Amino acid sequence: MSNDGYYSRKKEVAPLESAFNDLLRAYRLEGKFKEKSLVHDWPGIVGKTIADRTTSVFIRDKKLFVKLSSGPIKKELLMNKSKVLTLIDEKYGVGVIQDLVCT
């Protein structure tokens, strides 16, 4: 280690979550990380029944696209669209997803 502090460590200790969030913020990746987390957590948000009939989930232009293999499940999801969007806003923050599109 040199005396100029180039290789020295910071004296304050940051929790891992805080340091990770600071890193995401520094590289401007917070939004993408939340989107990827949402796609990964889709079964936990909607439950096993809908997740089993979901063939693909992706996000484009703040719209969540969900492809379902069951017509009745698609209709049920569209009827409860506002509830699903509210759950997403509560878990991932407002503005991550603005609309839900079921195909």
Salt bridges, closest charged atoms under 4 A:
ASP22 OD1 - ARG25 NH1 2.91
GLU30 OE2 - ARG25 NE 3.62
GLU35 OE1 - LYS32 NZ 3.67
ASP41 OD1 - HIS40 ND1 3.11
ASP41 OD2 - LYS91 NZ 3.95
ASP52 OD2 - LYS48 NZ 2.93
ASP99 OD1 - LYS81 NZ 2.90
